[in-house]
Amino acid sequence: MSDIPIHYQIACVILTALFIWSFSIAREPRGWRRLFQSMFSKSETFSVNKNKVIDEALKRYGIVVAMVILVVDVSCFVLGVTDRYRDKMRNLSQEQRERLEEINKYQQSTKTNSSLP
């Protein structure tokens, strides 16, 4: 983890916490809805059908939101792991890049030649 820059580490921790929270809401929406309603809603607007619709919507959209957060979290982790390599590639001169491209072309041509029977 010491190779990953600190801003990527912080982002991954926050995104992981958001993923766990949103996934827990999606799994058990009734408890979270009741908590929210007790804090912000009046008791006169109680409706079983309305609450059931809210629970179903929380479950449906909560899973989607959790998966989007998970994809962003994994992307952030991959960006953090590859940061050193990307920084190294940015600092190459034009001549060094051309050499790398030639080496890659040569390696690809030897792979295709060796795979032929």
N, CA, C and O atoms as a GROMACS GRO file, in nm:
protein
  468
    1MET      N    1   0.082  -0.120   0.000
    1MET     CA    2   0.000   0.000   0.000
    1MET      C    3   0.086   0.126   0.000
    1MET      O    4   0.036   0.234  -0.031
    2SER      N    5   0.213   0.114   0.034
    2SER     CA    6   0.298   0.233   0.039
    2SER      C    7   0.329   0.285  -0.100
    2SER      O    8   0.371   0.400  -0.114
    3ASP      N    9   0.310   0.202  -0.204
    3ASP     CA   10   0.336   0.247  -0.340
    3ASP      C   11   0.221   0.332  -0.394
    3ASP      O   12   0.240   0.408  -0.490
    4ILE      N   13   0.106   0.320  -0.335
    4ILE     CA   14  -0.012   0.394  -0.382
    4ILE      C   15  -0.012   0.532  -0.318
    4ILE      O   16   0.000   0.543  -0.196
    5PRO      N   17  -0.025   0.639  -0.397
    5PRO     CA   18  -0.029   0.775  -0.340
    5PRO      C   19  -0.145   0.791  -0.241
    5PRO      O   20  -0.248   0.725  -0.252
    6ILE      N   21  -0.126   0.879  -0.147
    6ILE     CA   22  -0.220   0.895  -0.035
    6ILE      C   23  -0.358   0.940  -0.081
    6ILE      O   24  -0.458   0.897  -0.023
    7HIS      N   25  -0.367   1.023  -0.184
    7HIS     CA   26  -0.500   1.069  -0.227
    7HIS      C   27  -0.581   0.954  -0.288
    7HIS      O   28  -0.704   0.952  -0.277
    8TYR      N   29  -0.514   0.858  -0.351
    8TYR     CA   30  -0.586   0.740  -0.400
    8TYR      C   31  -0.630   0.651  -0.284
    8TYR      O   32  -0.738   0.593  -0.287
    9GLN      N   33  -0.546   0.640  -0.182
    9GLN     CA   34  -0.581   0.559  -0.066
    9GLN      C   35  -0.702   0.616   0.007
    9GLN      O   36  -0.793   0.542   0.045
   10ILE      N   37  -0.704   0.748   0.025
   10ILE     CA   38  -0.817   0.814   0.092
   10ILE      C   39  -0.945   0.795   0.010
   10ILE      O   40  -1.050   0.764   0.065
   11ALA      N   41  -0.934   0.814  -0.120
   11ALA     CA   42  -1.052   0.797  -0.206
   11ALA      C   43  -1.104   0.654  -0.199
   11ALA      O   44  -1.225   0.633  -0.195
   12CYS      N   45  -1.014   0.556  -0.197
   12CYS     CA   46  -1.057   0.416  -0.190
   12CYS      C   47  -1.126   0.386  -0.058
   12CYS      O   48  -1.226   0.313  -0.056
   13VAL      N   49  -1.076   0.439   0.051
   13VAL     CA   50  -1.139   0.416   0.181
   13VAL      C   51  -1.278   0.478   0.184
   13VAL      O   52  -1.373   0.414   0.230
   14ILE      N   53  -1.291   0.600   0.136
   14ILE     CA   54  -1.422   0.668   0.136
   14ILE      C   55  -1.519   0.595   0.045
   14ILE      O   56  -1.634   0.573   0.082
   15LEU      N   57  -1.475   0.559  -0.074
   15LEU     CA   58  -1.563   0.489  -0.169
   15LEU      C   59  -1.603   0.351  -0.117
   15LEU      O   60  -1.716   0.308  -0.140
   16THR      N   61  -1.513   0.283  -0.050
   16THR     CA   62  -1.547   0.152   0.007
   16THR      C   63  -1.652   0.168   0.116
   16THR      O   64  -1.746   0.088   0.124
   17ALA      N   65  -1.636   0.269   0.200
   17ALA     CA   66  -1.736   0.295   0.305
   17ALA      C   67  -1.872   0.329   0.243
   17ALA      O   68  -1.975   0.281   0.290
   18LEU      N   69  -1.872   0.412   0.139
   18LEU     CA   70  -1.997   0.445   0.070
   18LEU      C   71  -2.061   0.322   0.006
   18LEU      O   72  -2.183   0.306   0.008
   19PHE      N   73  -1.978   0.235  -0.051
   19PHE     CA   74  -2.031   0.112  -0.111
   19PHE      C   75  -2.098   0.025  -0.004
   19PHE      O   76  -2.209  -0.024  -0.024
   20ILE      N   77  -2.030   0.005   0.108
   20ILE     CA   78  -2.086  -0.080   0.214
   20ILE      C   79  -2.216  -0.020   0.266
   20ILE      O   80  -2.312  -0.092   0.290
   21TRP      N   81  -2.218   0.112   0.286
   21TRP     CA   82  -2.338   0.178   0.337
   21TRP      C   83  -2.454   0.167   0.237
   21TRP      O   84  -2.565   0.132   0.276
   22SER      N   85  -2.429   0.195   0.111
   22SER     CA   86  -2.537   0.189   0.011
   22SER      C   87  -2.583   0.045  -0.010
   22SER      O   88  -2.702   0.022  -0.034
   23PHE      N   89  -2.493  -0.051  -0.003
   23PHE     CA   90  -2.533  -0.190  -0.019
   23PHE      C   91  -2.616  -0.237   0.101
   23PHE      O   92  -2.710  -0.315   0.085
   24SER      N   93  -2.581  -0.190   0.221
   24SER     CA   94  -2.660  -0.228   0.338
   24SER      C   95  -2.799  -0.166   0.332
   24SER      O   96  -2.896  -0.228   0.376
   25ILE      N   97  -2.811  -0.047   0.279
   25ILE     CA   98  -2.943   0.015   0.260
   25ILE      C   99  -3.024  -0.065   0.159
   25ILE      O  100  -3.143  -0.087   0.178
   26ALA      N  101  -2.960  -0.108   0.052
   26ALA     CA  102  -3.030  -0.184  -0.052
   26ALA      C  103  -3.074  -0.321  -0.001
   26ALA      O  104  -3.178  -0.372  -0.043
   27ARG      N  105  -2.997  -0.380   0.088
   27ARG     CA  106  -3.034  -0.512   0.140
   27ARG      C  107  -3.147  -0.505   0.241
   27ARG      O  108  -3.236  -0.590   0.239
   28GLU      N  109  -3.145  -0.406   0.329
   28GLU     CA  110  -3.247  -0.391   0.432
   28GLU      C  111  -3.306  -0.249   0.427
   28GLU      O  112  -3.275  -0.167   0.513
   29PRO      N  113  -3.390  -0.221   0.328
   29PRO     CA  114  -3.440  -0.083   0.312
   29PRO      C  115  -3.541  -0.043   0.419
   29PRO      O  116  -3.554   0.076   0.449
   30ARG      N  117  -3.612  -0.138   0.478
   30ARG     CA  118  -3.717  -0.104   0.574
   30ARG      C  119  -3.661  -0.032   0.697
   30ARG      O  120  -3.718   0.069   0.740
   31GLY      N  121  -3.554  -0.081   0.751
   31GLY     CA  122  -3.494  -0.017   0.868
   31GLY      C  123  -3.444   0.123   0.839
   31GLY      O  124  -3.462   0.214   0.920
   32TRP      N  125  -3.382   0.140   0.725
   32TRP     CA  126  -3.330   0.272   0.688
   32TRP      C  127  -3.444   0.369   0.658
   32TRP      O  128  -3.437   0.487   0.692
   33ARG      N  129  -3.551   0.318   0.593
   33ARG     CA  130  -3.667   0.404   0.566
   33ARG      C  131  -3.731   0.448   0.696
   33ARG      O  132  -3.768   0.565   0.711
   34ARG      N  133  -3.746   0.356   0.789
   34ARG     CA  134  -3.806   0.392   0.919
   34ARG      C  135  -3.722   0.495   0.992
   34ARG      O  136  -3.776   0.588   1.052
   35LEU      N  137  -3.591   0.479   0.990
   35LEU     CA  138  -3.503   0.576   1.054
   35LEU      C  139  -3.520   0.713   0.990
   35LEU      O  140  -3.532   0.814   1.060
   36PHE      N  141  -3.520   0.718   0.859
   36PHE     CA  142  -3.536   0.844   0.788
   36PHE      C  143  -3.672   0.906   0.818
   36PHE      O  144  -3.682   1.026   0.844
   37GLN      N  145  -3.779   0.824   0.815
   37GLN     CA  146  -3.912   0.876   0.841
   37GLN      C  147  -3.926   0.925   0.985
   37GLN      O  148  -3.995   1.024   1.009
   38SER      N  149  -3.864   0.860   1.079
   38SER     CA  150  -3.874   0.904   1.218
   38SER      C  151  -3.802   1.037   1.239
   38SER      O  152  -3.840   1.114   1.327
   39MET      N  153  -3.700   1.062   1.159
   39MET     CA  154  -3.625   1.186   1.174
   39MET      C  155  -3.688   1.303   1.099
   39MET      O  156  -3.685   1.417   1.147
   40PHE      N  157  -3.746   1.278   0.981
   40PHE     CA  158  -3.786   1.387   0.894
   40PHE      C  159  -3.934   1.390   0.856
   40PHE      O  160  -3.980   1.490   0.801
   41SER      N  161  -4.008   1.286   0.884
   41SER     CA  162  -4.145   1.279   0.837
   41SER      C  163  -4.242   1.291   0.954
   41SER      O  164  -4.210   1.259   1.068
   42LYS      N  165  -4.362   1.337   0.921
   42LYS     CA  166  -4.467   1.345   1.022
   42LYS      C  167  -4.538   1.210   1.030
   42LYS      O  168  -4.547   1.138   0.931
   43SER      N  169  -4.588   1.176   1.147
   43SER     CA  170  -4.652   1.046   1.166
   43SER      C  171  -4.790   1.040   1.100
   43SER      O  172  -4.846   0.932   1.086
   44GLU      N  173  -4.846   1.155   1.062
   44GLU     CA  174  -4.979   1.154   0.999
   44GLU      C  175  -4.976   1.103   0.856
   44GLU      O  176  -5.081   1.064   0.803
   45THR      N  177  -4.861   1.101   0.793
   45THR     CA  178  -4.853   1.061   0.652
   45THR      C  179  -4.818   0.913   0.638
   45THR      O  180  -4.755   0.875   0.540
   46PHE      N  181  -4.855   0.830   0.733
   46PHE     CA  182  -4.823   0.688   0.731
   46PHE      C  183  -4.913   0.614   0.634
   46PHE      O  184  -5.036   0.625   0.641
   47SER      N  185  -4.853   0.538   0.542
   47SER     CA  186  -4.928   0.458   0.445
   47SER      C  187  -4.849   0.331   0.417
   47SER      O  188  -4.733   0.336   0.378
   48VAL      N  189  -4.913   0.216   0.437
   48VAL     CA  190  -4.845   0.088   0.418
   48VAL      C  191  -4.805   0.070   0.272
   48VAL      O  192  -4.693   0.028   0.243
   49ASN      N  193  -4.895   0.101   0.180
   49ASN     CA  194  -4.865   0.084   0.037
   49ASN      C  195  -4.752   0.177  -0.008
   49ASN      O  196  -4.663   0.137  -0.082
   50LYS      N  197  -4.758   0.300   0.040
   50LYS     CA  198  -4.653   0.396   0.003
   50LYS      C  199  -4.518   0.349   0.058
   50LYS      O  200  -4.416   0.360  -0.010
   51ASN      N  201  -4.518   0.299   0.180
   51ASN     CA  202  -4.392   0.252   0.239
   51ASN      C  203  -4.338   0.129   0.166
   51ASN      O  204  -4.217   0.114   0.152
   52LYS      N  205  -4.426   0.043   0.119
   52LYS     CA  206  -4.383  -0.074   0.043
   52LYS      C  207  -4.320  -0.032  -0.089
   52LYS      O  208  -4.218  -0.088  -0.131
   53VAL      N  209  -4.379   0.065  -0.154
   53VAL     CA  210  -4.324   0.117  -0.281
   53VAL      C  211  -4.187   0.180  -0.256
   53VAL      O  212  -4.094   0.162  -0.335
   54ILE      N  213  -4.175   0.254  -0.146
   54ILE     CA  214  -4.047   0.316  -0.112
   54ILE      C  215  -3.942   0.209  -0.087
   54ILE      O  216  -3.828   0.221  -0.134
   55ASP      N  217  -3.978   0.104  -0.013
   55ASP     CA  218  -3.884  -0.005   0.014
   55ASP      C  219  -3.838  -0.073  -0.114
   55ASP      O  220  -3.719  -0.103  -0.128
   56GLU      N  221  -3.929  -0.098  -0.205
   56GLU     CA  222  -3.893  -0.162  -0.332
   56GLU      C  223  -3.802  -0.072  -0.415
   56GLU      O  224  -3.708  -0.120  -0.478
   57ALA      N  225  -3.831   0.057  -0.416
   57ALA     CA  226  -3.748   0.150  -0.493
   57ALA      C  227  -3.608   0.160  -0.431
   57ALA      O  228  -3.508   0.165  -0.502
   58LEU      N  229  -3.602   0.163  -0.298
   58LEU     CA  230  -3.471   0.167  -0.233
   58LEU      C  231  -3.389   0.044  -0.266
   58LEU      O  232  -3.268   0.053  -0.288
   59LYS      N  233  -3.454  -0.070  -0.270
   59LYS     CA  234  -3.383  -0.194  -0.302
   59LYS      C  235  -3.333  -0.192  -0.446
   59LYS      O  236  -3.218  -0.227  -0.473
   60ARG      N  237  -3.420  -0.151  -0.539
   60ARG     CA  238  -3.385  -0.152  -0.680
   60ARG      C  239  -3.273  -0.052  -0.710
   60ARG      O  240  -3.172  -0.088  -0.770
   61TYR      N  241  -3.291   0.072  -0.668
   61TYR     CA  242  -3.192   0.175  -0.701
   61TYR      C  243  -3.069   0.167  -0.611
   61TYR      O  244  -2.960   0.209  -0.651
   62GLY      N  245  -3.086   0.113  -0.490
   62GLY     CA  246  -2.972   0.100  -0.400
   62GLY      C  247  -2.866   0.006  -0.454
   62GLY      O  248  -2.747   0.031  -0.442
   63ILE      N  249  -2.910  -0.103  -0.514
   63ILE     CA  250  -2.816  -0.198  -0.574
   63ILE      C  251  -2.741  -0.133  -0.690
   63ILE      O  252  -2.620  -0.150  -0.703
   64VAL      N  253  -2.812  -0.059  -0.773
   64VAL     CA  254  -2.748   0.008  -0.887
   64VAL      C  255  -2.646   0.110  -0.838
   64VAL      O  256  -2.534   0.116  -0.889
   65VAL      N  257  -2.684   0.189  -0.740
   65VAL     CA  258  -2.592   0.290  -0.686
   65VAL      C  259  -2.471   0.223  -0.622
   65VAL      O  260  -2.358   0.268  -0.640
   66ALA      N  261  -2.494   0.114  -0.548
   66ALA     CA  262  -2.382   0.043  -0.485
   66ALA      C  263  -2.287  -0.012  -0.590
   66ALA      O  264  -2.165  -0.006  -0.571
   67MET      N  265  -2.339  -0.065  -0.699
   67MET     CA  266  -2.251  -0.121  -0.803
   67MET      C  267  -2.173  -0.011  -0.875
   67MET      O  268  -2.057  -0.031  -0.911
   68VAL      N  269  -2.236   0.104  -0.897
   68VAL     CA  270  -2.164   0.216  -0.959
   68VAL      C  271  -2.050   0.262  -0.868
   68VAL      O  272  -1.940   0.288  -0.914
   69ILE      N  273  -2.078   0.271  -0.738
   69ILE     CA  274  -1.974   0.311  -0.643
   69ILE      C  275  -1.862   0.207  -0.641
   69ILE      O  276  -1.745   0.243  -0.632
   70LEU      N  277  -1.897   0.080  -0.650
   70LEU     CA  278  -1.796  -0.026  -0.652
   70LEU      C  279  -1.707  -0.014  -0.776
   70LEU      O  280  -1.585  -0.031  -0.766
   71VAL      N  281  -1.765   0.014  -0.890
   71VAL     CA  282  -1.686   0.029  -1.013
   71VAL      C  283  -1.591   0.148  -1.001
   71VAL      O  284  -1.475   0.139  -1.040
   72VAL      N  285  -1.640   0.258  -0.946
   72VAL     CA  286  -1.555   0.376  -0.928
   72VAL      C  287  -1.444   0.344  -0.827
   72VAL      O  288  -1.330   0.388  -0.844
   73ASP      N  289  -1.477   0.269  -0.723
   73ASP     CA  290  -1.378   0.231  -0.622
   73ASP      C  291  -1.268   0.146  -0.682
   73ASP      O  292  -1.150   0.170  -0.657
   74VAL      N  293  -1.304   0.046  -0.760
   74VAL     CA  294  -1.205  -0.041  -0.824
   74VAL      C  295  -1.122   0.039  -0.925
   74VAL      O  296  -1.001   0.019  -0.935
   75SER      N  297  -1.186   0.128  -0.999
   75SER     CA  298  -1.112   0.213  -1.094
   75SER      C  299  -1.011   0.301  -1.022
   75SER      O  300  -0.898   0.317  -1.068
   76CYS      N  301  -1.052   0.356  -0.911
   76CYS     CA  302  -0.962   0.440  -0.831
   76CYS      C  303  -0.844   0.358  -0.780
   76CYS      O  304  -0.730   0.405  -0.780
   77PHE      N  305  -0.870   0.236  -0.736
   77PHE     CA  306  -0.763   0.149  -0.689
   77PHE      C  307  -0.665   0.117  -0.802
   77PHE      O  308  -0.544   0.121  -0.782
   78VAL      N  309  -0.717   0.086  -0.919
   78VAL     CA  310  -0.630   0.055  -1.033
   78VAL      C  311  -0.548   0.177  -1.073
   78VAL      O  312  -0.430   0.166  -1.104
   79LEU      N  313  -0.611   0.294  -1.072
   79LEU     CA  314  -0.536   0.416  -1.102
   79LEU      C  315  -0.425   0.439  -1.000
   79LEU      O  316  -0.316   0.484  -1.036
   80GLY      N  317  -0.452   0.409  -0.874
   80GLY     CA  318  -0.350   0.425  -0.771
   80GLY      C  319  -0.235   0.328  -0.788
   80GLY      O  320  -0.119   0.365  -0.770
   81VAL      N  321  -0.266   0.205  -0.822
   81VAL     CA  322  -0.161   0.104  -0.840
   81VAL      C  323  -0.076   0.136  -0.962
   81VAL      O  324   0.046   0.115  -0.960
   82THR      N  325  -0.136   0.185  -1.068
   82THR     CA  326  -0.062   0.213  -1.191
   82THR      C  327  -0.007   0.356  -1.198
   82THR      O  328   0.047   0.395  -1.301
   83ASP      N  329  -0.021   0.432  -1.092
   83ASP     CA  330   0.022   0.572  -1.093
   83ASP      C  331   0.172   0.585  -1.121
   83ASP      O  332   0.213   0.670  -1.200
   84ARG      N  333   0.252   0.503  -1.056
   84ARG     CA  334   0.396   0.511  -1.075
   84ARG      C  335   0.434   0.482  -1.221
   84ARG      O  336   0.518   0.552  -1.278
   85TYR      N  337   0.374   0.380  -1.280
   85TYR     CA  338   0.403   0.344  -1.419
   85TYR      C  339   0.358   0.455  -1.514
   85TYR      O  340   0.431   0.491  -1.606
   86ARG      N  341   0.238   0.510  -1.491
   86ARG     CA  342   0.188   0.617  -1.579
   86ARG      C  343   0.275   0.741  -1.567
   86ARG      O  344   0.298   0.810  -1.667
   87ASP      N  345   0.323   0.770  -1.447
   87ASP     CA  346   0.411   0.886  -1.428
   87ASP      C  347   0.544   0.864  -1.500
   87ASP      O  348   0.598   0.956  -1.560
   88LYS      N  349   0.594   0.743  -1.494
   88LYS     CA  350   0.719   0.710  -1.562
   88LYS      C  351   0.703   0.724  -1.714
   88LYS      O  352   0.793   0.774  -1.782
   89MET      N  353   0.589   0.680  -1.767
   89MET     CA  354   0.566   0.688  -1.911
   89MET      C  355   0.549   0.834  -1.958
   89MET      O  356   0.586   0.868  -2.070
   90ARG      N  357   0.494   0.919  -1.871
   90ARG     CA  358   0.478   1.060  -1.907
   90ARG      C  359   0.612   1.130  -1.920
   90ARG      O  360   0.626   1.224  -1.999
   91ASN      N  361   0.711   1.086  -1.843
   91ASN     CA  362   0.841   1.154  -1.839
   91ASN      C  363   0.939   1.103  -1.945
   91ASN      O  364   1.053   1.149  -1.949
   92LEU      N  365   0.897   1.010  -2.030
   92LEU     CA  366   0.985   0.961  -2.136
   92LEU      C  367   0.999   1.064  -2.248
   92LEU      O  368   0.906   1.138  -2.280
   93SER      N  369   1.116   1.067  -2.307
   93SER     CA  370   1.137   1.154  -2.423
   93SER      C  371   1.078   1.087  -2.546
   93SER      O  372   1.040   0.970  -2.542
   94GLN      N  373   1.070   1.161  -2.655
   94GLN     CA  374   1.015   1.109  -2.779
   94GLN      C  375   1.099   0.992  -2.831
   94GLN      O  376   1.045   0.894  -2.881
   95GLU      N  377   1.231   1.004  -2.819
   95GLU     CA  378   1.320   0.898  -2.866
   95GLU      C  379   1.300   0.769  -2.784
   95GLU      O  380   1.301   0.659  -2.840
   96GLN      N  381   1.282   0.782  -2.653
   96GLN     CA  382   1.260   0.664  -2.568
   96GLN      C  383   1.126   0.598  -2.600
   96GLN      O  384   1.114   0.476  -2.597
   97ARG      N  385   1.026   0.679  -2.631
   97ARG     CA  386   0.896   0.623  -2.668
   97ARG      C  387   0.904   0.545  -2.798
   97ARG      O  388   0.846   0.437  -2.811
   98GLU      N  389   0.977   0.599  -2.894
   98GLU     CA  390   0.994   0.531  -3.023
   98GLU      C  391   1.066   0.398  -3.004
   98GLU      O  392   1.030   0.299  -3.068
   99ARG      N  393   1.167   0.395  -2.917
   99ARG     CA  394   1.237   0.269  -2.889
   99ARG      C  395   1.143   0.167  -2.827
   99ARG      O  396   1.144   0.050  -2.865
  100LEU      N  397   1.062   0.210  -2.734
  100LEU     CA  398   0.965   0.119  -2.671
  100LEU      C  399   0.866   0.064  -2.772
  100LEU      O  400   0.832  -0.054  -2.768
  101GLU      N  401   0.820   0.150  -2.863
  101GLU     CA  402   0.728   0.104  -2.967
  101GLU      C  403   0.795   0.001  -3.058
  101GLU      O  404   0.732  -0.098  -3.096
  102GLU      N  405   0.922   0.023  -3.094
  102GLU     CA  406   0.994  -0.074  -3.177
  102GLU      C  407   1.011  -0.206  -3.104
  102GLU      O  408   0.995  -0.312  -3.164
  103ILE      N  409   1.043  -0.202  -2.976
  103ILE     CA  410   1.059  -0.324  -2.898
  103ILE      C  411   0.926  -0.399  -2.890
  103ILE      O  412   0.922  -0.521  -2.903
  104ASN      N  413   0.818  -0.326  -2.868
  104ASN     CA  414   0.686  -0.390  -2.862
  104ASN      C  415   0.648  -0.453  -2.996
  104ASN      O  416   0.594  -0.563  -2.998
  105LYS      N  417   0.677  -0.384  -3.106
  105LYS     CA  418   0.648  -0.440  -3.238
  105LYS      C  419   0.728  -0.568  -3.262
  105LYS      O  420   0.676  -0.666  -3.314
  106TYR      N  421   0.855  -0.566  -3.223
  106TYR     CA  422   0.940  -0.683  -3.241
  106TYR      C  423   0.888  -0.800  -3.157
  106TYR      O  424   0.883  -0.914  -3.205
  107GLN      N  425   0.850  -0.773  -3.032
  107GLN     CA  426   0.799  -0.879  -2.945
  107GLN      C  427   0.668  -0.936  -2.999
  107GLN      O  428   0.646  -1.057  -2.992
  108GLN      N  429   0.583  -0.852  -3.053
  108GLN     CA  430   0.456  -0.900  -3.109
  108GLN      C  431   0.481  -0.984  -3.234
  108GLN      O  432   0.413  -1.084  -3.256
  109SER      N  433   0.577  -0.943  -3.316
  109SER     CA  434   0.605  -1.022  -3.437
  109SER      C  435   0.667  -1.156  -3.401
  109SER      O  436   0.638  -1.255  -3.468
  110THR      N  437   0.750  -1.162  -3.300
  110THR     CA  438   0.807  -1.292  -3.260
  110THR      C  439   0.701  -1.381  -3.197
  110THR      O  440   0.708  -1.503  -3.211
  111LYS      N  441   0.604  -1.325  -3.128
  111LYS     CA  442   0.494  -1.405  -3.071
  111LYS      C  443   0.409  -1.465  -3.181
  111LYS      O  444   0.371  -1.582  -3.172
  112THR      N  445   0.379  -1.388  -3.285
  112THR     CA  446   0.295  -1.439  -3.393
  112THR      C  447   0.372  -1.543  -3.474
  112THR      O  448   0.311  -1.640  -3.520
  113ASN      N  449   0.502  -1.526  -3.493
  113ASN     CA  450   0.582  -1.624  -3.566
  113ASN      C  451   0.597  -1.754  -3.488
  113ASN      O  452   0.597  -1.862  -3.546
  114SER      N  453   0.611  -1.745  -3.357
  114SER     CA  454   0.627  -1.866  -3.276
  114SER      C  455   0.495  -1.942  -3.261
  114SER      O  456   0.497  -2.062  -3.234
  115SER      N  457   0.383  -1.875  -3.276
  115SER     CA  458   0.254  -1.942  -3.261
  115SER      C  459   0.213  -2.015  -3.388
  115SER      O  460   0.121  -2.097  -3.384
  116LEU      N  461   0.279  -1.987  -3.500
  116LEU     CA  462   0.250  -2.059  -3.625
  116LEU      C  463   0.307  -2.200  -3.619
  116LEU      O  464   0.415  -2.220  -3.564
  117PRO      N  465   0.234  -2.300  -3.676
  117PRO     CA  466   0.286  -2.440  -3.671
  117PRO      C  467   0.401  -2.464  -3.764
  117PRO      O  468   0.454  -2.575  -3.769
   0.00000   0.00000   0.00000
